[in-house]
Amino acid sequence: MLGGASGCKGIVIYDTDLTEKNSVFGYYEGDKIVVEVGEMSELLKLKDEKDHEFDRKDKTPEKIVVFLLLAVVVLSIAAFIKLSFFKAIFVTAILVFSYNPILRAWFTHINLYDSKEHWKQFKRQHGCEHKIINVFMKGKGTGLEDLKAASIFHTECGSMYTTYNLIFLVLLAIVGLNIASIGIIRGLLILLGMGILMLVNIIKQLHIFDFFQRNVVAEPTEREYALALEMMKEFQELYQKA
């Protein structure tokens, strides 16, 4: 499976169908392009290590975690006060399962880096990562013009999975709390239909929710394109050696 990960420092592209060396990590040291080849987990770890120097120094991320935890507790207590016992249990379960995707969504759409410029840099590299993957998935040209023509959006981006999870949980909550009027069979059919739509990529291929990615991707500059081209050369060599 072809995939990638981006940070402020650089970009990782991998293909889990390849054995041993299945990834490349591209970044700049000053004005020099560096492309490292290796195993996916090692390069993802290296990317995270190099990204730490750009981490946000204030306490905003910690405050968000505490705020969401308190919100889950308060809403759960309110559910037990206002709703029947079984509905309150259901609402609490939905809140617990929603915590991680909501946290991921919140973190996705705030600047986790130490400056706005570094946040913009991450967005450009994230968009460039998507372009590289989209070019390879098409299986045609891998030149500069192919990169520039490719989309900065990608249906398999982690931000999209978070969005789909939240949509499904909201739908589950609506069906669960109104099951008496909807009916068990009809409710299950609604959830099954939504699940099938997601599994067979119908919703993804329509690009209905691309706007959720707009805050985390941007068009690359010539600097990112130069990095991408070097990465693609190294990645193509991995395919040739496989």
Disulfide bonds with the S-S distance in Angstrom:
none
